[in-house]
Amino acid sequence: MMTPTTTVPATVTAFDLVSGLSAQRPTLRRRLSAMAAMYADVEAARAQVERDDVLVYEFYDMGVPETSGDVAYGTSITYPGKVGDEYHMTKGHFHSVLDTGEIYFCLRGTGYMLMENPEGDWQAAEFGPGQAVYVPRRYAHRSINTSATEPLVTFFAFPGHAGHDYGTIETRGFRKLCVERDGEPVFVDNPKWAG
Ligand SMILES: [Fe+2]
């Protein structure tokens, strides 16, 4: 009998349930200057960058091999804040291999997973601690933090070969924006959507 091939040894990684961070690896960090043009109020974004180029979100790439038999995973932390009346969010992406799904399990905070497929169908799933959102195949996805005070901390997992396509969303945007109206998050049409 052949010994099964393993590419990644059994690994234990500690992620802090409050901060979402692991002391064992560096994060990839995205400051507002790296995504100012993605917000509806570009002037507000640029003014904020001038005052303080805030850290909007950070996440882990655990370095799992990019093969279909492996599972990429890590935490994502989106910090509270708004640009104009639009809540802090991640850039969002399609998977390069479009036909791959993903799971996000919320550890802390409150917010939405905004999803959109190439045909323009969109969904926004509200989630909080203990709730998992399943992102279907073919749907771009973006985390949005709607809390005024707490980071949105999630644990994600997706097929190792999925890859990331950030460019499509950078070009076309999401169909919907998540903005504050009378103290509540609502989704409105994105006037710049190019889908
Ligand atoms: Fe993804």
Residues whose N, C-alpha, C, O or C-beta is under 5 A from the ligand:
A	BS01	LIG	E102
